[in-house]
Amino acid sequence: MRAELLQGLLATPAFTSPKYLYDALGSKLFEAITELPEYYPSRTEAAIFEAHAPAMAALQPARATLVDLGAGNCEKAARLLSIFQPQRYVAVDISVAFLRQSLGKLQAQFPALAMLGIGMDFSSSLTLPPQVGAGPRVFFYPGSSIGNFTPEQALDFLRRTRAACNGGGLLIGVDLVKPLELLEPAYDDALGVTAAFNRNLLPHLNQLVGTDFKLSDWQHVAFFNTEKSRIEMHLQALQTVRLHWSGGERRFAAGERIHTENSYKWRQADFADLLKTAGFTHTRAWTDARGWFAVFWAQA
Ligand code: AVI
């Protein structure tokens, strides 16, 4: 992890993987983001699930294991469990302490349902432990987190997911392209919660790598890159910064940036094509009336 982070910090332009945004505080700040008036994806997706969950449930194999990727507070799956009636619920997340807490609460709500929590970085591998069982798996990947992968990474991830389905399928939330006036405030809100989420990376890096980042040296920057169809988040140096860690250092000029996240926005037809290229069949999509967000079912 240290080597991966240092490689990114030494690159020009510097970058870090978005997974490092999610320490314990980062996960809570992300939860707060989903409540912001500007951040439309969470509530738009929730309304799609609310309206179409029975139709989605009808497409799933019987006695499936529901595998919740990036489960976080497990709230999205909790709303679907009584409709989907899976045989087992498996929650996967990189933020283990947070997951343990959430799963404890969920088990109390559904005492009869078999549950398993797995702390892992599923972006690099989807090899699940044998306790998950051999039956069909329905991977649940809501929240448009697929947008945090490049299109090449997304295709690779979808191929690996399909291979791990055991004849089940994938239910996935995808944020769609929309006007700039809606996209940019969602990643640069008036209250500054997204800025705090992004800047919280710095104390996390200090803890992980032993760097000496100072919060007061860096500001949050977010904008839509139209050519690449993605929101980019960066941290921008407010003045010259000399960064040190044990065994190394780097100078950042004033205005220089660290690229911390991409959030790709897809056209619905392009994402349907991507699912087919990854080997899924029988795709189906539900959207909201404004066409801002789509939930896809894809059969493995
Ligand atoms: C988790 N992911 C889908 C969020 C997004 O919209 O790309 C992360 C996020 N970054 C800033 N705000 C929210």
Boltz pocket constraint, residues with backbone or C-beta under 6 A from the ligand:
constraints:
  - pocket:
      binder: B
      contacts: [[A, 33], [A, 41], [A, 143], [A, 144], [A, 145], [A, 146], [A, 147], [A, 148], [A, 186], [A, 187], [A, 194], [A, 261], [A, 262], [A, 263]]
      max_distance: 6.0
